[in-house]
Amino acid sequence: MSSNGSTADNVMNKIALIYMGGTFGCVGEALAPMPEVEFLQQLKRYLPEQYAIQCFATNKIQDSSACSAEDWLSLVQQIQSLEPEYQHFVVIHGTDTLSYAAATLARFLQHSCRVILTGSQFPLLTVDGLELRAQSDALDNLHLALEQVQRVNAGVYLAFHQQIFHAASCLKLHSTRLDAFHGQLYNAADPAKPIAAFEVEPQHIQAAQSLNIVNWMMQPISKDQLATNLEQLIPHAPQFLILQGYGTGNIAVNPRILAALRGLREQGCISILTSQVALGSLDQRYAVSQWALHAEIFVTDSLGHADLYAKILKIYLQYRTPDQCAAHWYDHHL
């Protein structure tokens, strides 16, 4: 092959590989992140030679259970700063909050570039950090992401255990198995919706630090006890309250519960109804639709719990006031 051909192939295959931490890059008997400079030097030994890969690290390498909106917005900002030079991105992230990271990137980047997130249930390297671990899913997941980021349509995806999922739909369903994630499988025929990317600026990252979301999974307690819990929340109301009902979103209510939900709304809290059932959608044929309207509670239309979080974050950063967020809640679809 001529040198010109090789250059053309390298440009086509150019990938920005961004490392954020997680089990993938951990070493030691008690797992802890390897310093990113050392880890990336080791990682480069196992990258496929057919791709022109440039390695980057985020400004904070940490366990993904410690990640929050500001970390994922910083990642979006980093990707957007690299976009003039790169159109293909692979992100290594811990699995604990991988679905949240994926959904956030999907909401903010939309179809502006090609991004695949991945991680692993086991570290890439041995305890001493010097060799490839004999039994690990890390390298397989990374190679899958690097291979598929060249092939997928523009958008954000998650690669895990030989499967490519749409990022907004993903959910971690198993804590230890290699096939840990479930979601909507990638299909090249899926249409891309013409939604503009959200350009993340420093003020958005700063504002995200103030976002307060409370999530309550309904338990079989009396309606009066639920009313009392809601009433106690009113003086310290968060910006958003997620209520995970049963089945298709069912919650048994009484006048006190409805009054408490209205009281929360008066304090600027937007209440959102979803389900604690992992798969399926809400069904508004039941009486829930009537009381939800009466209590000024909004019904989720997101693809999953992580996508609901990402939607809340984006709306919060776009509109900032509760009334504006409420007015535009149903305008935002992936």
Secondary structure, DSSP 4 states (H G I P E B T S, - for coil): --HHHHHHHHHHT-EEEEE--SGGGEETTTTEEPPHHHHHHHHGGGS-TTS-EEEEE-S----GGG--HHHHHHHHHHHHHHTTT-SEEEEE--STTHHHHHHHHHHHHTTSSEEEEE--SS-SB-TTSSSB-SS-SHHHHHHHHHHHTTTSPSEEEEEETTEEEEGGG-EE--SSSSS-EE-PBP-TTSPPP--PPP---HHHHHHHTT--EEEEE--S--HHHHHHHHHHHGGG--SEEEEEEBTTTB----HHHHHHHHHHHHTTPEEEEEESSSSS---TTSTHHHHHHHTT-EE--SSSHHHHHHHHHHHHHHH-SHHHHHHTGGG---
